[in-house]
Amino acid sequence: MAKITAAEVNKLRKTTGAGMMDCKNALVEADGDFEKAIEILRKKGQKVAAKRADRDSSEGAAIAKVNEDNTSGVIISLNCETDFVAKNETFVKLANDLADLALGQDSKDAFLNASFNGMSVAEKLTEQTGVIGEKIEIGSFEKLEASFVGSYIHAGNRIATLVGLSAAVDGSAEAAKDVAMQAAAMNPVALNEEGVDQSVIDKEIEIAKDQLRQEGKPEAMLDNIAKGKLKRFFKDNTLVNQDFIKDSKQSVAQYVKSVDASLEVTGFSRVALG
């Protein structure tokens, strides 16, 4: 039987992220063969993943990243089962490293198949499921491209947002971050009125009409009053029409115009855990 050194165990630990004893046991089982030991740890992860496939993974870390020229951004959520794991420094680092890789991918499938430290992202997740003992998976994958993209991650990595602006001008970075914070805090349903799904509009109109009927309003008046309530819904729930949280005297669209008269918000993405 091959003699297993502390240096070999440490090398395997750094490569896989597995615990020291798991690494030592894998090397012993593999009779010192490094690649075989990695395979043993992966198989362990597959077994754990199969056992925990139906578990809820609503905790984790939502991470937003933007490329160097601020024209493209991505949000991923690395999901796990417990808050204890979600707050672990190693887990958060893995989430950040994966988000860096995700920046260069066009879809969730491409990302999961991308190479990460000698294995695919999907294989890494399976491996980490074995290491941590919890279900680990990529929950969200959101890409955003614009003339200028900014990001914001709320404390604790539970909410991450991206915002796209129509131009890269003086003040774009601060404006994009401010609006990204707005999206994180206020959870708009869409960018503007045009982005609200018709099913949502129909539901809001019906809710408004039911309320008005209960108040005893005549049926002939319901449509007009409901339309007024719908305008209020758009103001409260679409990003550019919301009151700006740092100055409620202006809307988000007006705030952005105050930075530069030509500037507009062109899009946003928001990922929240739980």
SULQUIQUI-V127344 format. One line per field, one symbol per residue. burial: 1 if it has 9 or more other ideal C-beta (glycine too) atoms within 8 Angstrom, else 0. A space follows every 50 residues. Layout:
BEGIN
burial = ???
END
This chain:
BEGIN
burial = 00010001111110111100011101110101010111111101111110 01000010111111111001111111111110001100001101111110 11101000011101010011101111111111011101111111011111 11110011111111111010011011111111110101011100010001 10011001100110001000110011101100111011111101000001 111111101100111111111010
END
